[in-house]
Amino acid sequence: MRSFKTFSLIIHLAGWLLFMAFPLLFINGGADNSDPLLILQKPSYWLFCFTYIILFYVNAYLFIPRLFLKKRYLDYSIVAFALLTCVYFLEPFDRLLHNAERPANMTMQHAGPPPPSFRQPPPGNNKMPPPPPNGQFMPPHGGNNNFNGPDQRRHVDTTSLFIFLMIMALSAATKTVQQWQLTEQRAAQAEADRASAELSFLKAQINPHFLFNTLNNIYTLAITGNENTADSIMKLSNIMRYVTDDVTADYVPLQSEIDCISDYIGLQRLRTGKNAEIEYLVTGDPGRKKISPLIMMTFIENVFKHGISKNKPFLISIHITVHDNRVNFFCQNQVFTSQSENNRHGIGIKNTKQRLEYLYPDRHVLSISNDGDLYTVMLTLET
């Protein structure tokens, strides 16, 4: 943010230096024996510069935010017209131009003898000049004709008015773009905050649901007096540590996710008994790859929830394949529950889909199929 403000300040300074250099380059550019730097000594030059500099910032940081952006268009139009009137009477460009040309004119006037019209009449010739035709008034010789007749109009400094319009338009555009960028930043931050809040909510839904099922499994082992109860508690401890501590981040090491899955499947092996055939295979090197926590765990939990039968043999297949730039996950189970029961317990799958959309936009492929007999999930994540 500080670097952006510094860059903006440099841009403003460079722009105004360029603007202030134009009079030095072009006002006296065509005159001989003239020094453009003499303009810096004239108040008209600084009047010209500060008039438009003040107009730019007053319009950009006062009138645009308080009037135009708040849709007070009539008030802004009145203010703009008042500023235009001030520039019309002030005539900053004409003042600068005339003051810059005056030294050269004065030099020419004093360089030689006065023109014939200003010479004194010869002695003895005191006749009055003939009256002008049609009774018009003529000023005396050497006087300035400042009389504005009925056909004369006030001179309009069109250059000053044109620069005024350009400065007002440029300041309005600058402030509007800044406001638009600020609005976009606020919208992006709000979207990020909303996504973060939704992710936290989804994790809060997944974790208790997962722990609840695991505790039920250990309870079953305990009441049957299974000798592997202590080992199951240790595995549950590892899982709880992972769920409560590690999954607070959006991404965790892939190896941590695989260890959690291995402990979970180990708990399920103790509960399923001899009817279960569990095919669990991990290939490839997780290395330093990372993954969103509980993504694959949600599907595995769903496998053991709906793919276990107490009376029939069943097969559960879980494969995790790690490649250089992606991770493939595959799981398949037989369906032993009704479709309505599957829909009732599908909150974990729904939340996982939402998390994939947030954390892996355009970087994942999820395919879920259920033909009534087999439930298959194939997931590819780009790492």
N, C-alpha and C positions, 0 to 999 in steps of 0.2 A: 504493500500500500504506500509506504514511504517513497519507494523508487518511482511509483506511478505519479505521485504528486510532484516529485522533482522533475520528472520528464515533462509533465504538464507545464510547470513553471518555466522550463527552458523553452518550450514551444511558444508560450506567451511572450517571453522576452525577445525571442528571435523575430516573431511576427511584428512586434511594435518597433523594434529597431529597423526592420525593413520598411515599415510604414513611414517612420520619421526620416529615412534616407531619401525617399522620393523627392521631397522639395529640394534637397541639396543637389540632387542629380539633374533635375529637369527645369527648375524655375529659371536659373541663369545659365542653363547649358548652352544656349545659342548666342549669348552676348559675349562680345570681346572685352578683354581687360576687366573681367568680373571674377570675383572669388566667391564660389558657393558657400564657403565656410562663414562668410560675413553674415549670412542669414541667421546663424546661431545667436548672433548678438541682438537680434530684433525681437521685441515682445510679440509681434504678429506671428512669428514662427512657433513660439511656445503656446500661444493662444490656439493656433491651428491644431497642434498635436494634442494638447490636453483636452481640448473640446471633444474630440472623437474618442480619446482613451476613456474619459469619464463617461461619455455616452455608452460605450461598449459595456463597461462593468455595471453601471447603474441599471441598464436594461437587462443584462444577463442575470444579475444576482438580486435585483430588487423588483423590477416591474414584471419580468417573466414569471418568477416563482409566485409572487403574491397576487398577480392579476391574471395573466394569460393562462397559466397552468391551472388556476382555480376557476377557469371559465368565466371570468369577469371581463368579457371581451369589450364591452362598451367603455368601461373604465380604462382599459388598456389603450383603446383607440383615442380617447380624450387625452391621455398622457402623451401618447406618441405624437398627436397633432400639436400639443403644446411645445414639445421638444423641437418639432419641425419648424414651428413659428420662431422659436428662439434662434435656431440656426439661420433662418431666412433673414432676420434682422442683424444677426451678428456678422454674417458674411466672412467666415474665417479664411476661405481660400482667396477671395478678392483682396482682403486686407494684406495677406501674405504676398500676393502677386504684385500689388501696387507698391508696397514698401520695398520689395526687392528690386523693382525697376526704377525707383526714384533716384538713387545715387547716380545711375548712368545718365538719366535725363538732366540732372543738375550739372553734371560734368560737361555735357554737351552745351548747355545754356551759357556757361561761363568760359567756354573754350575760345570763342571768337567774338567779334563785334556783334551788337544786337541786330536783329533783322531790320529791314528798312521800315517796317510798319511801326517800330518802336523808336525811331530816331526823331529828334526834335525838329519841328518845322523851321525853315530858314527864317532869319530875322526879317521883319516887315511883312511877313505873310501870315496874318492873324485872322484870315477868313475862316469862318465856321464851315465845317464840312456840310455838304448838301444833305438835306433831310432824306431819310430812307424812303423808298417807295411804299405806298399803301399805309403810311403813318406808323410803321413798325419802329420800336425803340431799339437803338443801337448803343451798346456800352461804349464808354470812352476807350481810347487807344490804351492798350496795356492792361485792361481789366479782364476779369474772368466772367464769363457768361454763366452764372449759376441759376438763371431764371428758367423755370420749367414752364413752358408754354402749355396751351391746352392740348397739343398733340404729343407731348412728351410723357413717358411713363418711367416708373422706377426701374432701375436696372436689377435683374434677378440673377443672383449668383447660382447658376444651375450646377456648377461643379460641386459646391458645398452641399447642395441638396442631394446630389447623386451620391456623394460619399456618405452622407447621413443615412440614406436608404440602405447602402451596402453594409455600413457598420451595424445598423439595427438588425438587418437580416442575418448577418454573420453571428452576432451575439445571441439572437433568438435560436439559431440553429445549433450553436455550441451548447447552450443550456438545455435545449430539448434532447440532444444526443446524450448529454450527461445524465439527465433524468431518466432516459430510456435505459441506459446502461445500469443505473442504480436499481431500477425496477426489475430488470432481468436478474441482477445479482440477488436481490431479495427473493425473487421467485425461485431461483435455483437453490438458495439456502433453505427456503421453506420446504421445497421438495425433498432436499436431502434430510432435513430434520424429520419430515413425515415418514420417509422411508426407514430411517433409523428407529423411530418409535414403533413402526409396524414390525420391524425385524425383532425388536426386543419383546414385543407382545407375542409374536409367533414362537419365539424361543420359550417364553414363559408358558405357553400352551403345550409345547412339545415335551419339555423336561418333566413336569409332574406326571404326564400321561405315561412316559417311558418308565419312570421310577415306580409308579403304581403297579404296572404289570410285572416288573422285576421282583418287587417285594412279594407279590402274590406267588411267584414261582418259588422263592426261597421259603415262604410259609408252607408250601406244599411239601418241600423236602424236609422241613423240620418236623411236621406232624407225622410223616411216615418214617422218621428215624433214619434217614439216609446218612450214610457215613461221609458223604461229600458235602455236607451242610457247611462245615467250616471253610472248605475251599470255595464254596459258592459265596459265602459272606465276604471273603477276601476279594473275589472278582467283583462283587457288587461295590465294595469299597473303592476299587480302582475306577469302576464306571462312574460312581458318584463324584469322585474327585475330578474326573474329566468333564462331567456334565456341569458341575457347579462352578469350577474354576476356569477351565480351558475354553469353554464355549462362549465366554463373555465377549470374545473377539469375533470379528466377522470371518476370519480365516485362521485355521490351525494347521500344524504339520499333518501331512497325510498319514504318516506313521502312527500318530496318536489316534486318528480315526480308525485305522485298521486294528490297533490294539484294543480299542473299545469294542469293536465288532467281534474280535476273537473272544474276548471275555464274555460278551453277551451270548454268542453261540455256544460257548462252553457251559454256561448256565442252562441254556435250553436243551443241550444234550442230556443233562442229568434228569430233566423233567420229562422228555419225550419217550424215553424207554427204548425197548427193542423194536417197536414198530417203525421207528424213524430211520431213514437213511439220509444223512445230511452230507452233501457234497460241497465242501468249502475250500476254495482254491484262490490263492493270491500269487500272481506272477508279475515280474518286473521289480524294479528298484524304486521305492518311494522317494529316496534321496531327500532333497530339501524342498520337495513339492508341498504345496499347501492346498487346503480344501475348506469349503464352508462346513462347520461342524454339524453333525447329525443329519447330513443330507442322505447318505447311504443308509445310516442307521434306521431312519424312518421306514424305508422299504423293507429292511430286514425284520424289524419289529412286526410289520404287517404280515410278512410271510409266516411267522410263528403264531400269529394271532388267528389267521384264517386257513392255514395249510396243515393243521395237525388233526389227526383222527385218533380216537382212543381205541377204535375197533379194527381199523384197516391199516395195512402198511402204506407208507407214503414216502415220497422223495422230495427233498428240498435241495435246490441247486443254487449256490451263491458263488459267483466268480468276480474277482477284481483283477483287472489287467492294467498295469502301469506302463505307458509309453513315454516317449521323450517329451511330447507336448500335449498329451491328453491322458485322461483316465477313463477306462471303460468299466461299467458296472452292469452285471447281469444277475438277476435272480428269478427263479421260477418255482412255483408250488402248485399242488393240486388244490382245488377249491372244495372245501367241506362245509362252508356256511352258505346261507341263502343270500340272494342279491340284496334284499332289504337290510340284512344285518351288515353286509359289507358297506352299504351306503351310510348306515348309521354310525359306523366307526371310522369314517374316512376323513376325519378332521386333520390327522397328521399328514396324509397325502396332499390334501388341499393346501395346507400351510407350506409344505415343502415346495410345491409348484410355485407359490408366490415368492418364496425365498430365492428360488432359481431365477425367476424373472428379475428380481432386484440385484442379485449378486453376480449372475452370469448372463447378462443381456447379450443375446446373439452369440453366446459362447457355450451353449449347451444344447443337447438334443435328448429329449425324453420321450420314450415310447412305452405306453402301458396298454396291454391287451388282456382281455378276459373273455374266453369263449365258453365259459360255463364249467369247463373241466380244468383248464390250466390258466393260471394268472402269471403273466410274464412282464417284467420290467427291464428295459434296456436304457441306460443313461450314459451319455458321453459328455465329459467336461473338459474344456480346454484349459490347460494350466500354464 
